[in-house]
Amino acid sequence: MIFAFSLATAGSSWLSPACLAMPSSEPRTSEASGGSAARHIGSIKAIAGNVITLTPDSGPEIDVTVQATTHIVRIAPGEKTLKNATPVQLQDLQVGDRVLVAGKASDDAKAITAASVVVMKRSDVETHKEENLQDWQKRGLGGLVKAVDPAAGTATISVTGFGGAKSIVVHTSKATLIRRYAPDSMKFDDAKSSTLQEIQPGDQLRARGNRSSDGTEFAAEEIVTGSFRNVAGIVSSVDASAGTMDVQDLLSKKLVQITVTPDSQLHQLPPEIAQRIAMRLRAAMAGATGGTAGPGAQSGAASSGGTSPGAGPGGGMAGGMRPGGAPDFQQILNRMPTVALTDLHKGDAVMIVATPGTPTSGATAITLLSGVEAILQAAPSGSQAMVLSPWSLGSPGGGDALGQ
């Protein structure tokens, strides 16, 4: 089963602690030389007088004492050094700002006397986040990995749309930022730095960069990959108190338990849109087989990167249209009514993108779409291309703020 790619946000921090770049230099400090030097990166939780309560990216909260001699500077998202930093005062700092503090740690390591503070304003991060999101939507590309050639620095992906499947060679360079989702997490915050060698055929890949004129090659500035579990089937049971549901998967013919968390995105697809998608799916399957579509037919069911020449699901819903004319189904999906686990019942048809899980943790729903009876009837084996995006809970992006 193949799930098409598209980019969306769902409330989780896009410029997360795990993917925020840190300036390569910072002000020289002599105050830390008299004791145990320490450095912490995190977000401001509170400010009382000259003491900042810092929530680090890892570890317990720490109190940061700012002195009259503390050097405080502000940098903009995207800056890699302090060349363009501007001096600011303690009163300019606010709760939610990202900071890098360096100085002298207390004996119990629960506090630090700051010699320097580098701050990135929360408002700047939010603005930059939106700009990056728009850039991912404009210059993003996604698909399933077909082959990887580390020696050549390339990954070949299959991009599927109503017009059929298309192979695109994604080129990387030493400057390409590569990350990979954790197997037991749905959050981009938890994505780790990765390499081309870790990417495997069958992985899902999203890249940002520039396409060649003929659209067959792509120069990637940033890549995020992951291995996701795809489930399409009928709800067998729901345990709202435990936050779990059992689904009879059409492809594996097995009962799959899915955990639903507050971070999971659950949407209901209106019947008229489900019918439109089903009609296009049948048409694509018929075109692929040269006649009446059957369960085993190959299909390009959903627009996955805005490159498909055909119109995608959603018909004339302009809210999901890209500049090139192909609709971004994930944007359409985000406008669909949300549902809760308690709204789902035995016999409901659902399509789910979930984490692959680990031996100690099962699959956790990233995106769940109900109201898909017509779609599954059009693809009864559950093996045709689907329309959900594994990136719906944390859009790839970042590398531009404090924290990497």
NUVEX-394476 format. One record per residue (C-alpha): x, y, z; residue in one letter. Coordinates in steps of 0.001 Angstrom, whole numbers, padded with zeros to 6 digits, always signed. Example, Ala and Ser with C-alpha at 12.3 -4.5 7.8 and 13.67 -1.06 7.14 Angstrom:
# NUVEX-394476
+012300-004500+007800A/+013670-001060+007140S/
END
This chain:
# NUVEX-394476
+000000+000000+000000M/+001398+003378-000970I/+000543+006636+000716F/+001040+009849-001218A/+003087+012703+000152F/+002000+016221+000917S/+003042+018801+003445L/+000939+020100+006313A/+001056+021378+009859T/-000979+020151+012768A/+000002+022198+015764G/+003259+020527+016738S/+006340+022708+016732S/+007790+022775+013247W/+011093+024378+014267L/+011581+021883+017052S/+014441+021618+019545P/+015824+018631+017673A/+016167+020520+014418C/+017250+024016+015426L/+020663+025127+014261A/+023105+026680+016711M/+025433+029554+015901P/+028935+028357+015170S/+030436+031000+017418S/+029379+032910+020501E/+030675+035858+022519P/+033900+035230+024363R/+033231+034865+028071T/+035651+035025+030922S/+033129+034677+033772E/+032874+030916+033244A/+036624+030370+033513S/+036632+030507+037302G/+034402+027458+037749G/+032690+024647+035960S/+031794+025889+032505A/+028331+024976+031296A/+026132+025536+028289R/+022406+024966+027906H/+019958+025316+025028I/+016230+025528+025556G/+013150+027689+025907S/+012392+030318+028531I/+009682+029108+030922K/+009632+032085+033265A/+011504+035286+034120I/+011616+036665+037663A/+013882+039647+038210G/+017267+038687+036852N/+016617+034932+036999V/+015445+032978+033943I/+013842+029581+034391T/+015041+027584+031408L/+013499+024388+030068T/+016444+022714+028319P/+016018+020485+025292D/+017190+017676+027551S/+017392+017391+031305G/+015596+019148+034169P/+014781+022836+034410E/+017620+025134+035370I/+017806+028634+036841D/+019893+031110+034857V/+021135+034190+036713T/+021743+037152+034429V/+024263+039709+035720Q/+024985+043258+034638A/+028071+041916+032850T/+026162+039182+030978T/+026435+039678+027240H/+022976+039239+025643I/+022521+039213+021874V/+019654+038459+019527R/+019963+036518+016281I/+017482+035892+013496A/+016386+032417+012380P/+018665+031156+009637G/+021811+032762+011055E/+024685+030309+011516K/+027078+032695+013286T/+026866+035759+015508L/+028154+038075+012784K/+024771+039803+012482N/+023743+039498+016133A/+022393+042621+017868T/+022762+043460+021580P/+019550+043346+023644V/+018623+043733+027305Q/+017174+041238+029760L/+013819+043027+029628Q/+013650+042260+025905D/+013449+038531+026621L/+010057+036817+026878Q/+008582+033473+027820V/+008852+031095+024874G/+012023+032618+023431D/+014749+030156+022478R/+018097+030780+024186V/+021616+029453+024360L/+023239+030285+027684V/+026892+029823+028619A/+028511+030489+031971G/+029444+029041+035354K/+027429+026158+036745A/+026549+025829+040421S/+027991+022950+042430D/+024745+020987+042141D/+024430+021827+038421A/+020877+023101+038999K/+021759+026704+038213A/+024100+028683+036028I/+025470+032211+036225T/+025322+033369+032644A/+028287+034963+030951A/+026453+035093+027625S/+022926+034613+026365V/+022079+034171+022698V/+018344+034595+022093V/+016071+033856+019190M/+012705+035528+019666K/+009662+033307+019603R/+007931+035691+017208S/+010894+035461+014822D/+010783+031669+014957V/+007049+031615+014220E/+007465+033952+011260T/+010362+031905+009940H/+008383+028720+010463K/+005596+029993+008228E/+008069+031125+005580E/+009722+027714+005590N/+006373+025947+005412L/+005483+027948+002315Q/+008861+027097+000816D/+008337+023373+001485W/+004963+023595-000221Q/+006431+025476-003163K/+009661+023520-003601R/+008807+020255-001862G/+008747+016794-003397L/+007746+013458-001901G/+007484+009806-002819G/+008503+006237-002119L/+012173+005321-002316V/+012938+002888-005142K/+016726+002834-004977A/+019630+004490-003178V/+023168+005028-004513D/+025350+006421-001702P/+028390+006565-003964A/+026555+008809-006419A/+024762+010647-003610G/+021333+009928-005052T/+018010+008389-004100A/+015427+007486-006730T/+011831+007942-005669I/+008504+007069-007231S/+006025+009925-007262V/+002463+008758-007828T/-000479+010787-009069G/-003625+010366-011103F/-001464+010662-014190G/+000534+007596-013100G/+003862+006907-011411A/+006989+008881-012242K/+010571+008210-011180S/+012651+011160-009992I/+016319+011098-009026V/+016994+013107-005880V/+020560+014431-005723H/+022290+015227-002432T/+025442+017130-001598S/+027596+017611+001491K/+025352+020534+002401A/+022111+018510+002220T/+020484+018168+005631L/+019096+014645+006147I/+016857+013564+009027R/+014909+010423+009849R/+011816+009828+011926Y/+012187+007700+015054A/+010417+004307+014736P/+008337+004869+017876D/+007503+008555+017473S/+005127+010531+015272M/+006795+013853+016040K/+009271+015623+013821F/+010771+016924+017084D/+012115+013417+017589D/+013586+013044+014090A/+017317+012388+014196K/+020170+013424+011975S/+020673+010731+009372S/+022658+009817+006292T/+021901+008674+002768L/+023167+005223+003709Q/+020307+004815+006198E/+017638+005331+003548I/+016178+002063+002273Q/+013925+001127-000655P/+010330+001349+000504G/+010998+004300+002803D/+008987+007445+002343Q/+011020+010515+001491L/+010264+014202+001450R/+012766+016683+000019A/+013030+020419-000430R/+015094+021895-003234G/+015025+022596-006956N/+013659+020510-009804R/+015321+020089-013157S/+013591+021609-016168S/+012222+018237-017289D/+011151+017260-013769G/+013136+014007-013705T/+015844+015195-011298E/+015790+017101-008031F/+018633+018867-006181A/+017829+018468-002478A/+018725+021018+000157E/+016932+019086+002874E/+015560+015545+003173I/+013438+013825+005774V/+012713+010106+005583T/+010847+007509+007543G/+009368+004062+007493S/+005646+004212+008222F/+002927+001667+008659R/-000101+001944+006405N/-003425+000423+007416V/-006692+000493+005521A/-009606-001533+006758G/-012630-001919+008980I/-012800-001011+012670V/-013280-004151+014736S/-013405-002546+018178S/-012686+000706+019988V/-011432+001149+023557D/-011635+004901+024122A/-010496+004641+027750S/-007279+002915+026696A/-006894+005077+023599G/-006731+002064+021277T/-008653+000563+018399M/-008452-002712+016492D/-008660-002585+012696V/-009037-005507+010292Q/-006424-004595+007695D/-007535-005344+004130L/-004009-005937+002869L/-002546-008167+005577S/-005912-009704+006490K/-004819-009360+010104K/-006193-007527+013119L/-003999-004513+013886V/-004077-002587+017158Q/-003592+001145+016767I/-002919+003573+019610T/-004481+007015+019302V/-002868+009886+021226T/-003723+013598+021578P/-001173+014229+018820D/-002930+011918+016375S/-004901+013657+013629Q/-008383+012226+013126L/-010582+013517+010290H/-013912+012595+008739Q/-014113+012651+004958L/-017466+013963+003654P/-019308+011439+001437P/-019218+013625-001670E/-015442+013988-001533I/-014990+010275-000836A/-017100+009541-003923Q/-014978+011865-006078R/-011794+010172-004945I/-013329+006732-005538A/-014364+007713-009067M/-010874+008937-009904R/-009360+005821-008356L/-011553+003578-010515R/-010701+005618-013604A/-006976+005415-012878A/-007181+001672-012290M/-009135+001201-015521A/-006536+003224-017404G/-003733+001159-015927A/-005318-002122-016984T/-006760-000925-020282G/-010262-001853-019204G/-012341-002482-016127T/-010301-002020-012998A/-009735-005002-010778G/-008486-005362-007216P/-004917-006076-008302G/-004593-003130-010658A/-001841-000634-010120Q/-002971+002900-009467S/-001891+006459-008974G/-004568+007558-006571A/-003424+010803-005108A/-001362+013823-005873S/+001843+013467-003938S/+003974+016399-004748G/+002111+018803-006961G/+003784+017383-010065T/+001005+015161-011350S/-000419+016418-014633P/-003912+015260-013724G/-006302+016790-011239A/-006198+015177-007834G/-008860+014327-005260P/-011085+017089-004117G/-012197+018239-007535G/-012526+021979-007716G/-011743+022707-004070M/-009517+025713-004606A/-008284+025696-001010G/-006111+022697-001767G/-004792+023808-005135M/-001117+024403-005759R/+000170+027048-008156P/+000801+024327-010733G/-002839+023269-010681G/-002589+019954-008811A/-004396+019850-005473P/-002565+019180-002225D/-004873+016637-000629F/-003292+017084+002789Q/-004279+020755+002790Q/-007801+019701+001875I/-007729+017066+004605L/-006770+019643+007220N/-010022+021461+006444R/-012105+018334+006942M/-014109+017932+010188P/-012112+016479+013059T/-013375+013493+015013V/-012496+011841+018294A/-011823+008194+019012L/-015245+008020+020664T/-016824+008951+017314D/-015515+005772+015700L/-017465+002528+015888H/-017269-001097+014862K/-017785-001419+011121G/-016420+002017+010192D/-013958+002121+007307A/-010685+003909+008056V/-007345+004680+006450M/-004404+005189+008787I/-000763+006224+008644V/+001013+005062+011804A/+004472+004712+013263T/+006041+001312+012537P/+006453+000749+016267G/+009119-001236+018068T/+009149-004607+019869P/+008110-002758+023044T/+005692-000251+021494S/+002919-000811+019002G/+001819+001349+016112A/+000623+004866+016968T/-001731+006685+014627A/-000277+009734+012916I/-003214+010430+010629T/-006582+008645+010588L/-009267+009266+008023L/-012787+007878+008414S/-015678+008031+005993G/-013647+006199+003355V/-016080+003377+002561E/-016393+004425-001099A/-012604+004581-001495I/-012064+001117-000057L/-014845-000245-002241Q/-012980+001152-005242A/-009779-000495-003990A/-011058-003580-002134P/-007635-005164-001713S/-006349-002106+000091G/-003194-002329-002032S/-003745+000665-004282Q/-002261+004107-003685A/-003741+006080-000833M/-004127+009752-000049V/-002685+010322+003409L/+000575+011969+004362S/+002892+010674+007109P/+004140+014228+007666W/+000843+015597+008894S/+001948+015942+012505L/+005217+017736+011994G/+006187+019267+008749S/+009790+018741+007816P/+011762+021893+008057G/+014085+023704+010382G/+017828+023712+010652G/+017553+027421+011201D/+017388+028125+014908A/+018949+027373+018267L/+019198+023765+019177G/+020859+021480+016636Q/
END
